[in-house]
Amino acid sequence: MNRYPTVLTIAGSDSGGGAGIQADLKTIAALGAYGTSAITALTAQNTQGVRAIHPVPPAFLQEQLEAVFEDITVDAVKIGMVNTVEVARVIADMLDRFKPGFVVFDPVMVSTSGSKLIQDETVAVLWQELFPRVDLITPNLDEAEILIGGQIRTPATMKGAAIQMVEKGCRAVLLKGGHLVGSTIYDVLAQSSQEPLILESDYIESRNVHGTGCTLSSAIATYVARGNSLAESIIFAKEYIAGAIRSGADVVTGYGPGPLNHSFSPVSMQIVS
């Protein structure tokens, strides 16, 4: 029997539709895979900021995850907003129990508008219980500074920070440098026992970059689910992000920074045997 390559996103809900679960499912569909979801928190937000966060009870998060894993073959998992210790531990337990083939974790800690989305005590639990269980983490500079407790402002310090995170227990780190000012964007991919790679791309002028991190990590998961290697998936995902930003640069959605255009070039749904 045939089936669709399938991605499970475990993340928060964005009522404005630009980030979180909504951005993930749009990305997964646009790139030709089948999206499933488990919501960790509800947020009341729009393009101007986050108004409120309502955590999902851990027991109900577990019910969502069991419902998906027990019925549907999951090829890749994307993890986003994990704002409490209890949620982190439920996810860690489910990863141990169901052992998905690939997991990418975008450690969402601060929203684009500057709102803090994670409890302080949760950071230590991420290091202890989640990072060692996932294949790739994709922090931006602000998140990486929280994780290592130091300032990161140049490609050289990015490389050092990525190496440090691998040495602390991450299998692989894609440290995103989009917050650095300049005509070139630098991302650093660090993996255990390998020399870090510095990936360069052109800066694209646009205020519509809400949900870029969510979109990148779910794109990586989707490309892996479709059978690509990790390196290929990162390159393809970066190309998708660039196209989505360019095609949505002149679109107005709300009064604040809008989302990129997730559906700028949809791919037909893939069938696998």
C-alpha positions as CSV (number, residue, x, y, z in Angstrom):
1,M,0.0,0.0,0.0
2,N,1.1,3.5,-0.7
3,R,1.2,6.4,1.7
4,Y,2.3,10.1,2.0
5,P,5.6,11.1,3.6
6,T,4.4,12.4,7.0
7,V,5.7,15.0,9.4
8,L,4.5,15.6,12.9
9,T,4.8,19.1,14.3
10,I,4.8,19.5,18.1
11,A,4.5,23.2,18.7
12,G,2.4,26.1,19.9
13,S,-0.6,27.6,18.0
14,D,-0.3,31.1,16.5
15,S,-3.8,32.6,16.2
16,G,-2.4,35.1,13.6
17,G,-1.4,32.2,11.4
18,G,2.2,33.3,10.7
19,A,4.2,31.0,13.0
20,G,3.9,27.9,15.1
21,I,1.6,25.0,14.2
22,Q,-0.1,27.1,11.5
23,A,3.2,27.9,9.7
24,D,4.4,24.4,10.1
25,L,1.4,22.8,8.5
26,K,1.4,25.3,5.6
27,T,5.1,24.5,5.0
28,I,4.7,20.8,5.1
29,A,1.8,20.9,2.7
30,A,3.5,23.3,0.3
31,L,6.6,21.0,0.2
32,G,4.5,17.9,-0.7
33,A,4.1,16.0,2.6
34,Y,1.3,15.2,5.0
35,G,1.2,17.2,8.2
36,T,0.1,16.0,11.6
37,S,0.2,18.0,14.8
38,A,0.3,18.1,18.6
39,I,-0.3,21.5,20.2
40,T,1.8,22.4,23.3
41,A,0.3,25.8,24.0
42,L,-2.3,28.2,22.6
43,T,-1.2,31.8,22.0
44,A,-3.3,34.9,21.4
45,Q,-1.1,36.8,19.0
46,N,-1.0,38.7,15.7
47,T,1.6,40.5,13.7
48,Q,2.0,43.0,16.5
49,G,2.9,40.6,19.3
50,V,1.8,38.0,21.8
51,R,-1.1,38.9,24.0
52,A,-1.5,35.7,26.1
53,I,-0.2,32.1,26.3
54,H,-2.4,29.3,27.5
55,P,-0.4,26.1,28.1
56,V,-1.9,22.8,27.1
57,P,-2.1,20.3,30.0
58,P,0.8,17.8,29.7
59,A,-1.6,14.8,29.9
60,F,-3.5,16.1,26.9
61,L,-0.3,16.7,24.9
62,Q,0.5,13.1,25.6
63,E,-2.9,12.1,24.3
64,Q,-2.4,14.0,21.1
65,L,1.0,12.4,20.5
66,E,-0.2,8.9,21.2
67,A,-3.1,9.4,18.9
68,V,-0.8,10.3,16.0
69,F,2.0,7.9,16.7
70,E,-0.2,4.9,17.3
71,D,-2.1,5.3,14.0
72,I,0.1,7.1,11.5
73,T,3.6,6.3,10.3
74,V,5.7,9.4,11.1
75,D,8.8,10.0,9.0
76,A,10.0,13.1,10.7
77,V,9.2,15.2,13.7
78,K,9.5,19.0,14.2
79,I,9.4,20.4,17.7
80,G,8.8,24.1,18.3
81,M,7.5,25.8,21.4
82,V,8.2,23.9,24.6
83,N,7.5,26.4,27.4
84,T,7.3,24.3,30.5
85,V,9.3,21.5,32.2
86,E,6.3,19.2,32.1
87,V,5.8,19.5,28.4
88,A,9.5,18.9,27.8
89,R,9.4,15.7,29.8
90,V,6.3,14.4,28.0
91,I,7.9,15.0,24.6
92,A,11.1,13.3,25.7
93,D,9.1,10.3,26.9
94,M,7.2,10.0,23.7
95,L,10.4,10.2,21.6
96,D,11.9,7.3,23.7
97,R,8.7,5.3,23.3
98,F,8.0,5.7,19.6
99,K,11.5,6.4,18.3
100,P,10.8,8.5,15.2
101,G,13.5,8.3,12.5
102,F,14.4,12.1,12.5
103,V,13.7,14.9,14.9
104,V,14.5,18.6,14.5
105,F,14.0,21.0,17.4
106,D,13.6,24.8,16.9
107,P,13.9,26.0,20.5
108,V,11.4,28.8,20.4
109,M,12.2,31.1,23.4
110,V,11.5,34.6,22.2
111,S,8.9,35.8,19.7
112,T,9.8,38.1,16.8
113,S,8.1,40.9,18.7
114,G,10.3,40.2,21.8
115,S,7.9,38.3,24.0
116,K,9.4,35.6,26.1
117,L,7.8,32.2,25.4
118,I,9.6,29.8,27.8
119,Q,10.0,29.5,31.5
120,D,13.5,29.9,32.9
121,E,13.6,26.5,34.6
122,T,12.7,24.8,31.3
123,V,16.1,25.7,29.7
124,A,18.0,23.3,31.9
125,V,15.6,20.5,31.2
126,L,16.0,21.1,27.4
127,W,19.7,20.4,27.8
128,Q,19.2,17.3,30.0
129,E,16.2,15.6,28.4
130,L,15.4,16.9,24.9
131,F,18.6,18.0,23.1
132,P,20.3,14.6,23.5
133,R,17.2,12.9,21.9
134,V,16.9,15.1,18.8
135,D,19.0,15.0,15.6
136,L,19.2,18.7,15.0
137,I,18.5,21.9,16.9
138,T,18.0,25.2,15.0
139,P,18.4,28.2,17.4
140,N,18.7,31.8,16.3
141,L,21.2,34.1,17.9
142,D,18.9,35.2,20.7
143,E,18.1,31.7,21.6
144,A,21.7,30.5,21.4
145,E,22.8,33.3,23.7
146,I,20.2,32.0,26.3
147,L,21.4,28.4,25.8
148,I,25.1,29.1,26.2
149,G,25.0,32.2,28.4
150,G,27.2,34.4,26.2
151,Q,27.0,37.0,23.5
152,I,27.1,36.0,19.8
153,R,27.6,38.8,17.3
154,T,30.0,37.7,14.6
155,P,30.4,34.6,12.3
156,A,33.4,33.6,14.4
157,T,31.5,33.7,17.7
158,M,28.6,31.8,15.9
159,K,31.0,29.0,15.0
160,G,32.3,28.8,18.6
161,A,28.8,28.8,20.0
162,A,27.7,26.0,17.6
163,I,30.7,23.9,18.6
164,Q,30.1,24.5,22.3
165,M,26.5,23.3,21.9
166,V,27.6,20.1,20.2
167,E,30.2,19.6,22.9
168,K,27.4,20.0,25.6
169,G,25.4,17.2,24.0
170,C,23.6,18.2,20.8
171,R,24.0,15.8,17.9
172,A,23.9,18.7,15.4
173,V,23.3,22.4,15.5
174,L,22.2,24.8,12.7
175,L,22.9,28.2,14.3
176,K,20.9,30.8,12.3
177,G,22.5,34.2,11.8
178,G,19.6,36.1,10.4
179,H,19.8,38.7,13.2
180,L,23.2,39.9,12.2
181,V,23.3,43.1,10.2
182,G,24.8,42.9,6.8
183,S,24.3,42.0,3.1
184,T,25.1,38.3,3.7
185,I,23.4,35.9,6.1
186,Y,25.7,33.4,7.8
187,D,24.4,30.2,9.3
188,V,26.6,27.6,10.9
189,L,26.1,23.8,10.8
190,A,28.0,22.0,13.5
191,Q,28.0,18.2,13.9
192,S,29.9,15.9,16.2
193,S,33.4,14.9,14.8
194,Q,33.0,17.2,11.8
195,E,34.4,20.6,11.0
196,P,31.6,23.2,11.2
197,L,30.2,24.5,7.9
198,I,29.4,28.2,7.3
199,L,26.5,28.6,5.0
200,E,26.1,31.9,3.2
201,S,23.1,33.4,1.6
202,D,22.0,36.9,0.4
203,Y,20.1,39.1,2.8
204,I,16.6,39.8,1.5
205,E,15.0,43.1,2.4
206,S,11.5,42.5,3.9
207,R,9.6,43.2,7.1
208,N,7.6,40.0,6.5
209,V,9.7,37.5,8.3
210,H,7.4,36.4,11.1
211,G,7.6,32.7,11.6
212,T,10.8,32.2,9.6
213,G,12.4,29.9,12.2
214,C,9.3,27.7,12.5
215,T,9.1,27.5,8.7
216,L,12.8,26.6,8.3
217,S,12.7,23.8,10.8
218,S,9.5,22.3,9.4
219,A,10.9,22.5,5.9
220,I,14.0,20.6,7.0
221,A,11.8,17.9,8.6
222,T,9.7,17.7,5.4
223,Y,12.7,17.3,3.1
224,V,14.1,14.6,5.4
225,A,10.7,12.9,5.3
226,R,10.8,12.9,1.5
227,G,14.1,11.0,1.6
228,N,16.8,13.6,1.5
229,S,20.0,13.7,3.6
230,L,20.3,16.2,6.5
231,A,22.7,18.4,4.5
232,E,20.5,18.3,1.4
233,S,17.4,19.1,3.5
234,I,19.1,22.2,5.1
235,I,20.1,23.5,1.7
236,F,16.7,22.9,0.1
237,A,15.0,24.4,3.1
238,K,17.1,27.6,2.9
239,E,16.2,27.9,-0.8
240,Y,12.5,27.5,0.1
241,I,12.8,30.2,2.8
242,A,14.5,32.6,0.4
243,G,11.7,32.2,-2.2
244,A,9.0,32.5,0.4
245,I,10.5,35.7,1.8
246,R,11.0,37.3,-1.7
247,S,7.5,36.5,-2.9
248,G,5.9,37.8,0.3
249,A,8.0,40.9,0.7
250,D,5.4,43.3,-0.7
251,V,2.3,41.8,0.9
252,V,0.6,43.5,3.8
253,T,-0.9,41.2,6.5
254,G,-1.8,43.1,9.6
255,Y,-0.2,46.2,11.1
256,G,3.1,44.6,12.1
257,P,5.7,42.3,10.6
258,G,3.8,39.8,8.5
259,P,4.5,36.2,7.5
260,L,6.5,35.0,4.6
261,N,4.6,33.5,1.7
262,H,4.5,29.8,2.5
263,S,2.6,28.8,-0.6
264,F,4.6,30.7,-3.2
265,S,5.6,27.5,-5.1
266,P,3.6,24.5,-3.8
267,V,4.9,21.0,-4.6
268,S,2.6,18.1,-5.5
269,M,2.0,15.6,-2.7
270,Q,4.5,12.8,-2.9
271,I,3.4,9.1,-2.7
272,V,5.8,6.6,-1.2
273,S,5.4,2.8,-1.0
